[in-house]
Amino acid sequence: MGYADLNSKYQRLRDDLEEAYAANVWDSNKIDRIADEMVETELALAGRVHATAPSDHSHL
C-alpha cells in the first residue's frame, strides 16, 4: 500500500473514530478496534516516510 493509500486510510479511520465517539452510547470494542488499526496505519506511514527520507549518513 502506497503513502497516498495509507494516508487516505488514516483519514477514514480518524473520521470513523470521531463518529464512534459522537455516538450516544460508545461501543468500546469498536473504538478499540479503530484505535488499533490507526496505530498500525501510523506505523506504516512512519515507515514510508523514514524509508524515503535522506539518511544523515548518505555522504559516507
FINU-764344 format. One record per atom (N, C-alpha, C, CB): residue number from 0; atom name; x negated, y, z. Coordinates in pm, 1 decimal. Glycine has a CB too. Example, Ala and Ser with C-alpha at 12.3 -4.5 7.8 and 13.67 -1.06 7.14 Angstrom:
FINU-764344
{r 0,'N',{-1319.0,-569.0,780.0}}
{r 0,'CA',{-1230.0,-450.0,780.0}}
{r 0,'C',{-1320.0,-330.0,780.0}}
{r 0,'CB',{-1130.8,-447.3,904.6}}
{r 1,'N',{-1285.0,-225.0,708.0}}
{r 1,'CA',{-1367.0,-106.0,714.0}}
{r 1,'C',{-1290.0,3.0,787.0}}
{r 1,'CB',{-1408.4,-59.8,572.5}}
This chain:
FINU-764344
{r 0,'N',{-85.6,-117.0,0.0}}
{r 0,'CA',{0.0,0.0,0.0}}
{r 0,'C',{-90.3,123.5,0.0}}
{r 0,'CB',{97.5,-0.3,123.2}}
{r 1,'N',{-63.2,216.3,-90.2}}
{r 1,'CA',{-143.2,335.8,-102.1}}
{r 1,'C',{-108.9,441.1,1.8}}
{r 1,'CB',{-127.7,392.9,-238.1}}
{r 2,'N',{-189.7,546.4,3.6}}
{r 2,'CA',{-171.5,653.3,101.6}}
{r 2,'C',{-32.9,717.1,89.5}}
{r 2,'CB',{-280.0,759.9,84.1}}
{r 3,'N',{10.8,746.2,-32.1}}
{r 3,'CA',{141.4,811.3,-51.1}}
{r 3,'C',{253.9,721.7,-0.8}}
{r 3,'CB',{164.0,845.9,-200.0}}
{r 4,'N',{244.1,591.6,-28.3}}
{r 4,'CA',{346.3,498.0,19.4}}
{r 4,'C',{346.5,490.3,171.2}}
{r 4,'CB',{323.7,358.8,-40.0}}
{r 5,'N',{228.5,484.0,231.1}}
{r 5,'CA',{218.3,479.7,377.0}}
{r 5,'C',{274.2,606.9,439.1}}
{r 5,'CB',{72.6,459.8,420.2}}
{r 6,'N',{243.3,720.0,378.8}}
{r 6,'CA',{291.6,847.5,430.6}}
{r 6,'C',{444.5,854.9,420.8}}
{r 6,'CB',{226.9,964.9,353.9}}
{r 7,'N',{500.6,807.0,310.1}}
{r 7,'CA',{646.6,804.5,295.0}}
{r 7,'C',{709.3,712.7,399.7}}
{r 7,'CB',{686.0,758.1,152.7}}
{r 8,'N',{647.0,597.2,422.0}}
{r 8,'CA',{697.5,504.2,522.2}}
{r 8,'C',{693.9,567.8,660.8}}
{r 8,'CB',{615.6,374.1,521.0}}
{r 9,'N',{585.2,637.9,691.4}}
{r 9,'CA',{572.0,703.0,821.3}}
{r 9,'C',{681.2,808.8,839.6}}
{r 9,'CB',{432.2,766.8,835.8}}
{r 10,'N',{705.5,888.0,736.9}}
{r 10,'CA',{809.6,990.7,745.6}}
{r 10,'C',{947.3,927.3,765.4}}
{r 10,'CB',{809.3,1078.4,619.0}}
{r 11,'N',{973.5,815.9,695.2}}
{r 11,'CA',{1100.8,745.6,711.1}}
{r 11,'C',{1115.8,693.1,853.4}}
{r 11,'CB',{1111.7,630.1,610.4}}
{r 12,'N',{1007.1,638.5,907.2}}
{r 12,'CA',{1010.9,587.0,1044.0}}
{r 12,'C',{1035.6,698.9,1144.5}}
{r 12,'CB',{880.4,514.7,1077.2}}
{r 13,'N',{974.8,815.3,1122.0}}
{r 13,'CA',{999.8,930.0,1210.4}}
{r 13,'C',{1146.5,969.0,1207.1}}
{r 13,'CB',{912.4,1050.1,1170.1}}
{r 14,'N',{1205.1,969.3,1087.1}}
{r 14,'CA',{1347.7,1000.8,1073.9}}
{r 14,'C',{1432.0,895.9,1145.8}}
{r 14,'CB',{1388.1,1009.1,924.9}}
{r 15,'N',{1395.1,768.2,1128.1}}
{r 15,'CA',{1468.2,659.4,1195.6}}
{r 15,'C',{1459.7,674.2,1347.2}}
{r 15,'CB',{1412.5,521.7,1153.0}}
{r 16,'N',{1342.2,709.8,1396.8}}
{r 16,'CA',{1323.7,725.1,1541.0}}
{r 16,'C',{1405.0,843.6,1593.4}}
{r 16,'CB',{1174.3,743.7,1574.7}}
{r 17,'N',{1404.4,952.3,1518.8}}
{r 17,'CA',{1483.7,1069.6,1558.3}}
{r 17,'C',{1632.3,1033.7,1563.4}}
{r 17,'CB',{1460.2,1187.4,1460.0}}
{r 18,'N',{1677.4,958.1,1464.6}}
{r 18,'CA',{1817.3,914.6,1460.9}}
{r 18,'C',{1848.5,821.9,1578.6}}
{r 18,'CB',{1848.1,843.4,1327.5}}
{r 19,'N',{1756.3,731.8,1610.2}}
{r 19,'CA',{1777.2,638.3,1721.6}}
{r 19,'C',{1787.6,713.0,1854.6}}
{r 19,'CB',{1662.4,535.3,1727.7}}
{r 20,'N',{1704.8,815.7,1871.8}}
{r 20,'CA',{1710.3,894.3,1995.0}}
{r 20,'C',{1833.3,985.1,2000.6}}
{r 20,'CB',{1584.4,978.0,2008.6}}
{r 21,'N',{1889.3,1019.3,1884.5}}
{r 21,'CA',{2006.6,1106.6,1880.9}}
{r 21,'C',{2136.0,1031.7,1911.0}}
{r 21,'CB',{2017.1,1173.3,1745.8}}
{r 22,'N',{2129.4,898.7,1908.7}}
{r 22,'CA',{2249.2,818.9,1934.9}}
{r 22,'C',{2298.7,841.8,2077.1}}
{r 22,'CB',{2220.9,669.3,1911.8}}
{r 23,'N',{2429.6,829.8,2095.3}}
{r 23,'CA',{2488.6,846.8,2228.8}}
{r 23,'C',{2433.2,745.7,2327.5}}
{r 23,'CB',{2640.6,834.0,2222.0}}
{r 24,'N',{2415.3,623.1,2280.0}}
{r 24,'CA',{2357.0,517.5,2362.6}}
{r 24,'C',{2231.6,469.2,2291.2}}
{r 24,'CB',{2458.9,399.2,2387.3}}
{r 25,'N',{2119.1,479.3,2359.3}}
{r 25,'CA',{1992.7,437.8,2299.4}}
{r 25,'C',{1983.0,286.3,2292.2}}
{r 25,'CB',{1875.1,494.2,2378.5}}
{r 26,'N',{1937.8,237.9,2179.1}}
{r 26,'CA',{1908.2,96.6,2159.5}}
{r 26,'C',{1756.3,82.4,2178.9}}
{r 26,'CB',{1955.8,44.7,2015.3}}
{r 27,'N',{1716.1,46.7,2301.1}}
{r 27,'CA',{1573.2,45.1,2333.6}}
{r 27,'C',{1495.8,-54.1,2247.7}}
{r 27,'CB',{1553.5,11.8,2480.2}}
{r 28,'N',{1558.7,-164.2,2208.0}}
{r 28,'CA',{1490.6,-260.0,2120.4}}
{r 28,'C',{1461.1,-198.9,1983.8}}
{r 28,'CB',{1575.3,-386.8,2103.8}}
{r 29,'N',{1556.9,-124.5,1930.5}}
{r 29,'CA',{1537.7,-57.1,1801.9}}
{r 29,'C',{1429.3,49.9,1813.5}}
{r 29,'CB',{1670.2,5.9,1753.2}}
{r 30,'N',{1433.4,127.5,1919.8}}
{r 30,'CA',{1334.1,232.4,1941.0}}
{r 30,'C',{1194.8,172.0,1953.6}}
{r 30,'CB',{1368.2,314.8,2066.4}}
{r 31,'N',{1182.8,63.5,2029.1}}
{r 31,'CA',{1053.2,-3.2,2044.1}}
{r 31,'C',{1002.2,-58.0,1910.9}}
{r 31,'CB',{1063.8,-116.5,2146.2}}
{r 32,'N',{1092.3,-117.5,1832.3}}
{r 32,'CA',{1053.4,-172.9,1702.2}}
{r 32,'C',{1003.2,-62.5,1609.6}}
{r 32,'CB',{1171.9,-247.2,1637.1}}
{r 33,'N',{1075.1,48.2,1605.2}}
{r 33,'CA',{1035.6,161.1,1521.1}}
{r 33,'C',{900.9,216.1,1567.9}}
{r 33,'CB',{1143.8,272.2,1523.8}}
{r 34,'N',{885.4,232.7,1698.1}}
{r 34,'CA',{760.0,286.1,1752.7}}
{r 34,'C',{642.9,193.6,1720.0}}
{r 34,'CB',{771.4,305.3,1905.5}}
{r 35,'N',{663.7,63.4,1732.8}}
{r 35,'CA',{557.0,-31.7,1700.0}}
{r 35,'C',{518.4,-22.9,1552.8}}
{r 35,'CB',{600.6,-174.6,1734.0}}
{r 36,'N',{618.8,-11.3,1466.5}}
{r 36,'CA',{591.7,-0.7,1323.6}}
{r 36,'C',{522.2,131.7,1290.6}}
{r 36,'CB',{722.2,-13.7,1243.6}}
{r 37,'N',{557.2,237.0,1364.8}}
{r 37,'CA',{490.5,366.2,1344.7}}
{r 37,'C',{341.9,355.9,1379.1}}
{r 37,'CB',{557.6,476.0,1430.6}}
{r 38,'N',{310.6,287.6,1488.5}}
{r 38,'CA',{171.0,271.3,1528.2}}
{r 38,'C',{94.0,197.4,1419.2}}
{r 38,'CB',{160.8,195.6,1662.5}}
{r 39,'N',{151.3,88.6,1368.3}}
{r 39,'CA',{86.4,12.9,1261.1}}
{r 39,'C',{62.6,101.1,1138.4}}
{r 39,'CB',{171.6,-109.4,1222.6}}
{r 40,'N',{161.6,182.3,1106.1}}
{r 40,'CA',{151.1,270.0,989.6}}
{r 40,'C',{48.0,379.8,1014.0}}
{r 40,'CB',{287.8,331.9,956.1}}
{r 41,'N',{45.6,435.9,1134.7}}
{r 41,'CA',{-54.7,537.7,1168.0}}
{r 41,'C',{-195.4,480.4,1155.9}}
{r 41,'CB',{-31.6,592.0,1310.4}}
{r 42,'N',{-215.0,359.0,1204.6}}
{r 42,'CA',{-346.3,295.4,1195.6}}
{r 42,'C',{-384.8,271.1,1049.6}}
{r 42,'CB',{-347.3,162.8,1273.8}}
{r 43,'N',{-290.0,229.2,968.4}}
{r 43,'CA',{-316.8,208.5,826.7}}
{r 43,'C',{-351.5,340.7,758.9}}
{r 43,'CB',{-196.0,143.3,758.1}}
{r 44,'N',{-278.4,446.5,793.1}}
{r 44,'CA',{-308.7,578.7,737.3}}
{r 44,'C',{-447.4,625.1,780.1}}
{r 44,'CB',{-202.9,681.5,781.1}}
{r 45,'N',{-479.9,604.7,906.6}}
{r 45,'CA',{-611.6,645.8,956.7}}
{r 45,'C',{-721.5,567.7,885.5}}
{r 45,'CB',{-621.2,624.5,1109.9}}
{r 46,'N',{-697.5,441.0,859.3}}
{r 46,'CA',{-795.1,360.2,787.2}}
{r 46,'C',{-814.1,409.3,645.6}}
{r 46,'CB',{-753.0,215.2,786.0}}
{r 47,'N',{-705.0,451.4,580.8}}
{r 47,'CA',{-713.6,505.5,444.4}}
{r 47,'C',{-792.9,635.2,443.4}}
{r 47,'CB',{-572.8,529.1,386.0}}
{r 48,'N',{-766.9,721.6,540.4}}
{r 48,'CA',{-837.2,849.6,546.8}}
{r 48,'C',{-984.6,825.3,575.6}}
{r 48,'CB',{-775.0,941.7,654.7}}
{r 49,'N',{-1012.5,734.3,669.6}}
{r 49,'CA',{-1150.8,704.4,706.3}}
{r 49,'C',{-1225.3,643.4,588.3}}
{r 49,'CB',{-1155.5,609.4,827.2}}
{r 50,'N',{-1160.2,556.7,513.0}}
{r 50,'CA',{-1224.4,488.8,401.1}}
{r 50,'C',{-1258.6,585.2,288.3}}
{r 50,'CB',{-1135.0,378.1,348.9}}
{r 51,'N',{-1182.9,693.8,275.9}}
{r 51,'CA',{-1207.9,788.2,167.3}}
{r 51,'C',{-1290.3,908.9,211.6}}
{r 51,'CB',{-1076.8,835.3,109.5}}
{r 52,'N',{-1312.0,924.1,341.7}}
{r 52,'CA',{-1389.8,1038.2,391.3}}
{r 52,'C',{-1537.6,1014.7,365.4}}
{r 52,'CB',{-1364.4,1061.2,542.5}}
{r 53,'N',{-1609.2,1120.2,329.3}}
{r 53,'CA',{-1753.0,1103.8,308.9}}
{r 53,'C',{-1822.5,1069.9,439.3}}
{r 53,'CB',{-1813.5,1230.3,248.4}}
{r 54,'N',{-1918.1,985.1,433.0}}
{r 54,'CA',{-1992.8,942.0,551.5}}
{r 54,'C',{-2092.2,1049.8,591.5}}
{r 54,'CB',{-2066.1,808.0,525.4}}
{r 55,'N',{-2113.8,1062.1,722.8}}
{r 55,'CA',{-2215.3,1154.6,773.0}}
{r 55,'C',{-2355.0,1106.9,733.6}}
{r 55,'CB',{-2204.8,1168.7,926.2}}
{r 56,'N',{-2365.4,978.9,701.1}}
{r 56,'CA',{-2496.2,920.7,667.9}}
{r 56,'C',{-2510.5,891.9,520.0}}
{r 56,'CB',{-2518.1,793.3,746.1}}
{r 57,'N',{-2429.3,957.4,436.6}}
{r 57,'CA',{-2431.6,928.7,294.1}}
{r 57,'C',{-2561.4,973.5,228.9}}
{r 57,'CB',{-2314.5,995.1,226.1}}
{r 58,'N',{-2635.7,1061.1,295.5}}
{r 58,'CA',{-2761.4,1109.4,237.0}}
{r 58,'C',{-2876.7,1012.7,262.8}}
{r 58,'CB',{-2796.1,1247.3,292.9}}
{r 59,'N',{-2856.3,911.0,344.4}}
{r 59,'CA',{-2963.2,814.3,375.2}}
{r 59,'C',{-2981.2,713.7,266.8}}
{r 59,'CB',{-2935.2,743.1,503.7}}
